[in-house]
Amino acid sequence: MSPSHDDDLDWLYGQDSNRRPNPTRSEPTKLMPAPHDRPASEPRPAPSEARPAYRSAPAGQRPMGGPAGYPNGQVSPSRKRRSGARTFFRVLLVVVVVWLVALIAIPIYAWSLISRVDDVPPGKRIADQPGRTFLLVGSDSREGLSKAEQNKLGTGSTAGRRTDTVMILHVPPGGKPALISVPRDSYVSIPGHGQNKINAAYSFGGPKLMVQTIEQNTGLRVDGYMEIGFGGFVSIVDAVGGVTVCLPRAIKDRDSHLNLPKGCQTLDGINALGYVRMRKADPRGDLGRVERQREVLGAVAKEAATPATVLNPVRYWRLSTSSAKAVRLGEDTSFAETVSLANAMRKVAGGSGLTLTVPVANPDASTPVGSAVLWDDEKSKAMFSDIAQGDTSELSKYTQ
């Protein structure tokens, strides 16, 4: 009799042919022997070649080795990159914070350096008008300049103080700001001193009489006052790295110590001062001079407003502190008004404002005080009337 199929499986269940496995009963689980139970003849498994074996360090010593695959304390390249990126962004954050603090702190410090002058005239004044009107004065004062500096700047040693530059900057409630030049030889009425050239008002009574004279002859209420002397002008021009001008012809003027070739060039502070002061070598006299003054003032404002000013901390510091030391503000001229003035000058320099001169009838009139400039009464009154109403939309018709 041939063996059955169940008999053939006796070898699998470990049973003899007389004992059949119970199909409902599972075979007991068999345990592998523990390592120490292995026979001595059985070899131990070799350590994996993909993972180094680590040894216990002697007592008191740091164990050698690092992450898997980088023994002896080495760090993976990816971890190094992440650590370097974090360090870079931390440093960048610190630099940005310091830069932002400097942008605020430097102007605040510079504001504390500004000198103040009493510019409020006595008596009843013109009522407030729309917009803001500023009087900008360039004084020919030699105050603070040594004999050597006066010779270097070509200012001479004339005693007293007069105004080489007189400008009115009007910021309307809406529309373009306007920068109006007032010729220094304008023949006007000076309160308490009769008829004279307008620059004499500063010599007679300083800023207060200067403001009063402007208000009386223009009908405009002066809201803010700023003046700058020779030395201050030079320092500001140098702080912005000079100004670029393009000359249609060469200029040589002994009185202003000026010797410039034809063409475009960058003027430092000393040459820029001579350029705006020159009058005798200009066939247009005082009218030509006021145009150069506006040109250089606009160039300085344009240079000061470039991104290089705020991105370069040294330039930013020099410009802020030099400007603060160079100018004198009226007692009532606030920080907000000064910012408004600077912003308006930036617009004028960028072509978003108006530049003009008080309408003139006679640039070389003979008067008891010598050759002087006579205003065009009709046009000048109409122009100042528009400004008093805060309207600059029609001022372009008064440009000459």
C-alpha positions in Angstrom: 0.0 0.0 0.0 1.5 3.2 -1.0 2.0 6.0 1.5 -0.7 8.7 1.7 -0.3 12.4 1.2 -0.4 13.0 5.0 2.3 10.5 5.5 4.5 12.4 3.1 4.1 15.5 5.3 5.2 13.7 8.5 8.7 15.0 8.1 7.3 18.7 8.2 5.3 18.3 11.4 7.9 16.1 13.1 5.4 13.4 13.8 5.4 9.8 13.0 2.9 8.1 10.9 0.9 7.0 13.9 0.2 10.6 15.1 -1.6 13.1 13.0 -1.4 16.8 13.6 -4.5 18.5 15.0 -5.6 21.0 12.3 -7.1 23.3 15.0 -4.0 23.4 17.1 -1.0 25.6 16.1 2.6 24.7 16.5 4.3 26.2 19.6 6.6 29.1 18.8 10.3 28.3 18.9 12.8 30.8 20.3 16.2 31.6 18.8 19.0 31.0 21.1 20.5 34.1 22.8 23.9 35.2 21.7 25.5 33.8 24.8 23.7 30.5 24.2 25.2 30.2 20.7 27.7 27.4 20.3 31.3 28.6 20.6 31.9 27.3 17.1 29.3 29.6 15.6 30.9 32.8 14.3 29.6 36.2 15.3 28.1 38.4 12.6 30.6 41.0 11.2 29.8 44.7 11.7 28.1 46.5 8.8 30.6 48.2 6.5 28.0 51.1 6.0 28.1 52.1 9.7 31.4 52.5 11.6 31.7 50.8 15.0 31.9 53.2 17.9 34.0 52.6 20.9 33.4 53.8 24.4 35.7 56.6 25.3 37.8 56.4 28.4 36.4 58.1 31.5 36.7 61.9 31.3 37.2 62.0 27.6 34.7 63.1 24.9 33.7 60.2 22.6 35.1 60.5 19.1 32.9 60.4 16.1 30.0 62.4 14.6 26.9 61.8 12.6 26.5 58.6 10.8 29.1 58.5 8.0 31.1 61.5 9.4 33.4 60.3 12.1 35.9 62.3 14.2 33.5 65.3 14.9 32.9 66.2 11.2 29.6 68.0 10.2 27.8 67.3 7.0 28.0 69.9 4.2 24.2 70.5 4.2 24.4 71.3 7.9 27.3 73.7 7.3 25.3 75.5 4.6 22.3 75.9 6.9 24.5 77.2 9.7 26.2 79.7 7.3 22.9 81.0 5.9 21.6 81.6 9.5 24.7 83.5 10.4 24.5 85.6 7.2 20.9 86.6 7.8 21.6 87.5 11.5 24.4 89.8 10.4 22.2 91.3 7.7 19.4 91.9 10.2 21.8 93.7 12.5 23.2 95.9 9.7 19.7 96.8 8.5 18.6 97.7 12.1 21.7 99.9 12.6 21.1 101.6 9.3 17.5 102.4 10.1 18.4 103.7 13.5 21.1 105.9 11.9 18.6 107.3 9.3 16.6 108.6 12.2 19.2 109.4 14.8 21.6 111.4 12.5 19.0 114.0 11.5 17.8 114.3 15.1 21.4 115.0 16.2 22.0 117.4 13.3 18.8 119.3 14.2 20.3 120.0 17.6 23.3 121.7 16.0 21.3 124.3 14.1 21.6 127.9 15.2 18.5 130.1 15.6 18.0 133.7 14.7 15.2 136.1 15.7 13.4 136.7 12.4 10.0 137.8 13.7 9.4 141.5 12.7 7.7 143.9 15.1 4.2 145.2 14.7 1.2 143.9 12.9 1.9 141.3 10.2 0.1 139.9 7.2 -2.5 137.2 8.1 -1.9 133.6 7.4 -2.2 132.5 3.7 -2.8 129.2 2.0 0.3 127.1 1.7 3.7 127.9 3.2 6.2 130.6 2.2 9.9 130.5 3.1 12.5 133.2 2.8 15.9 131.9 1.8 18.9 134.2 2.3 22.5 133.8 1.3 24.5 136.1 3.6 27.9 137.5 2.6 28.9 137.4 6.2 32.6 136.6 6.7 31.9 135.5 10.3 34.0 132.6 11.4 36.3 132.9 8.4 40.0 133.6 9.0 42.0 136.0 6.7 43.5 133.0 5.0 40.0 131.4 4.4 38.7 134.7 3.1 41.6 134.9 0.6 41.1 131.3 -0.4 37.3 131.7 -0.9 37.8 135.1 -2.6 35.2 136.7 -0.4 37.3 139.8 0.5 37.1 141.3 4.0 34.1 143.7 3.7 32.7 144.4 7.2 29.1 143.9 8.1 26.6 141.5 6.7 24.5 141.8 3.5 22.5 139.4 1.4 24.1 138.0 -1.7 21.1 135.8 -2.4 17.4 136.4 -1.7 14.9 133.8 -2.7 11.2 133.1 -1.9 10.1 129.4 -1.9 6.3 128.9 -1.9 4.7 125.5 -1.3 1.0 125.7 -2.3 -1.7 123.5 -0.8 -1.8 121.7 -4.2 0.2 122.1 -7.3 3.9 122.8 -8.0 6.2 124.6 -5.6 7.7 127.8 -6.9 11.2 129.2 -6.3 11.3 132.9 -7.0 14.6 134.9 -7.1 14.6 138.4 -5.8 17.6 140.4 -7.4 19.8 141.7 -4.5 19.9 145.1 -6.1 16.1 145.4 -6.2 15.1 149.0 -5.4 12.4 148.8 -2.8 11.1 150.5 0.3 12.8 149.4 3.6 10.8 150.2 6.7 12.4 153.0 8.6 15.1 153.5 6.0 13.4 154.9 2.9 14.1 153.5 -0.6 17.2 151.4 -1.0 18.5 148.2 -2.5 16.9 145.2 -0.8 20.1 143.6 0.4 20.7 146.7 2.5 17.7 145.7 4.7 19.7 142.8 6.2 22.6 145.1 6.9 20.4 147.7 8.6 18.3 145.3 10.8 19.2 141.7 10.2 16.7 138.9 9.6 13.8 140.8 11.3 14.0 143.8 9.0 14.7 141.5 6.0 11.5 139.6 6.6 9.5 142.8 7.2 10.9 144.3 3.9 9.9 141.2 1.9 6.4 141.1 3.4 5.8 144.8 2.9 6.9 144.7 -0.8 5.4 141.4 -1.8 2.2 141.1 0.3 3.3 137.6 1.2 3.3 136.2 4.8 6.8 134.7 5.5 6.2 131.4 7.4 9.8 130.2 7.7 13.3 131.6 7.4 16.7 130.1 6.5 20.1 131.7 5.9 23.5 130.4 5.0 26.9 132.1 4.9 29.9 131.7 2.6 31.7 129.1 4.6 28.5 127.0 5.1 27.7 127.1 1.3 31.2 125.7 0.5 30.9 122.9 3.1 27.5 121.8 1.8 28.7 121.6 -1.8 31.7 119.6 -0.7 29.6 117.3 1.4 27.6 116.2 -1.7 30.8 115.7 -3.7 30.5 118.9 -5.8 28.0 120.0 -8.4 28.0 119.6 -12.1 27.6 122.7 -14.4 27.8 123.1 -18.2 29.3 126.3 -19.3 28.6 127.6 -22.8 31.9 129.6 -22.7 35.0 129.9 -20.5 34.7 132.1 -17.4 37.6 134.1 -16.0 36.7 136.6 -13.2 39.4 138.0 -11.0 37.0 139.4 -8.4 35.4 136.0 -7.7 38.7 134.1 -8.1 37.1 132.1 -10.9 38.9 130.5 -13.9 36.7 127.8 -15.5 37.0 126.3 -19.0 34.1 125.8 -21.4 32.0 122.7 -21.1 30.6 120.4 -18.4 32.5 120.0 -15.2 32.2 119.4 -11.5 32.7 122.4 -9.2 33.9 122.0 -5.7 32.7 124.3 -2.9 35.1 127.1 -3.6 34.5 127.3 -7.3 30.8 126.9 -6.8 30.8 129.9 -4.5 32.7 132.0 -7.1 30.3 130.8 -9.8 27.1 132.0 -7.9 28.7 135.2 -6.7 30.2 136.3 -10.1 28.4 139.4 -11.5 30.9 141.7 -13.3 31.9 139.0 -15.9 28.3 138.3 -16.7 26.7 140.6 -19.3 23.3 140.1 -17.7 24.6 141.3 -14.3 22.4 140.6 -11.3 19.8 138.8 -13.4 22.4 136.3 -14.7 23.6 135.8 -11.2 20.2 134.8 -9.7 19.8 132.2 -12.5 23.2 130.7 -11.5 22.2 130.7 -7.9 19.1 128.7 -8.7 21.1 126.4 -10.9 23.6 125.5 -8.1 21.0 125.4 -5.4 19.0 122.9 -7.5 22.1 120.9 -8.3 22.9 120.6 -4.5 19.3 119.6 -3.7 19.4 117.0 -6.5 22.7 115.5 -5.3 21.5 115.4 -1.7 18.4 113.5 -2.8 20.2 110.6 -4.6 20.1 107.1 -3.1 23.9 107.4 -2.5 23.2 109.8 0.3 21.3 107.4 2.5 23.2 104.3 1.4 26.6 105.8 2.2 26.7 106.4 6.0 29.8 108.7 5.7 28.2 110.9 3.1 24.9 110.9 5.0 26.7 112.0 8.2 28.8 114.7 6.5 25.8 116.2 4.6 23.5 116.2 7.7 26.0 117.7 10.0 27.5 120.1 7.5 24.1 121.4 6.6 23.1 121.8 10.2 26.2 123.8 11.0 26.0 125.9 7.9 22.4 127.2 8.2 20.5 129.4 10.6 16.8 129.1 11.0 14.2 131.5 12.2 13.0 131.0 15.8 9.5 129.8 14.7 10.7 127.6 11.8 9.8 124.0 12.9 11.3 120.7 11.9 8.1 119.8 9.9 8.5 123.1 8.0 12.1 122.4 7.3 11.3 119.0 5.9 8.6 120.6 3.7 11.1 123.1 2.5 13.7 120.4 1.7 11.0 118.3 -0.1 9.9 121.3 -2.2 13.6 122.0 -3.2 13.9 118.4 -4.3 10.9 118.8 -6.5 12.2 122.0 -8.0 15.6 120.4 -8.6 13.9 117.4 -10.3 11.9 119.6 -12.7 8.6 119.1 -10.8 8.6 122.8 -9.6 8.8 126.3 -11.0 11.8 128.6 -11.1 11.4 132.3 -11.9 12.6 135.8 -11.1 10.5 138.7 -9.9 9.4 140.5 -13.2 11.8 143.4 -13.9 11.1 146.6 -15.8 14.7 148.0 -15.7 17.7 146.0 -14.7 20.1 148.9 -14.6 18.2 152.0 -13.4 20.0 155.0 -12.0 18.9 155.7 -8.4 20.2 157.8 -5.4 22.0 154.6 -4.2 23.5 153.7 -7.5 22.6 151.3 -10.3 19.6 149.2 -9.2 16.9 146.9 -10.5 13.4 148.2 -10.8 10.5 145.7 -10.6 7.6 145.6 -13.1 4.9 146.8 -10.8 1.9 145.4 -12.7 3.4 142.0 -13.3 5.1 141.6 -9.9 1.9 142.5 -8.1 -0.2 140.0 -10.1 2.4 137.3 -9.5 2.5 137.8 -5.8 -1.3 138.0 -5.7 -1.5 134.5 -7.2 1.0 133.2 -4.6 -0.9 134.8 -1.7 -3.9 132.8 -2.8 -1.9 129.6 -2.9 -2.1 129.3 -6.6 1.0 128.5 -8.7 -0.7 127.3 -11.8 -0.3 130.5 -13.7 3.2 131.5 -12.6 5.0 130.1 -15.6 3.9 133.2 -17.6 6.2 135.3 -15.5 9.3 133.4 -16.3 11.9 135.4 -18.2 
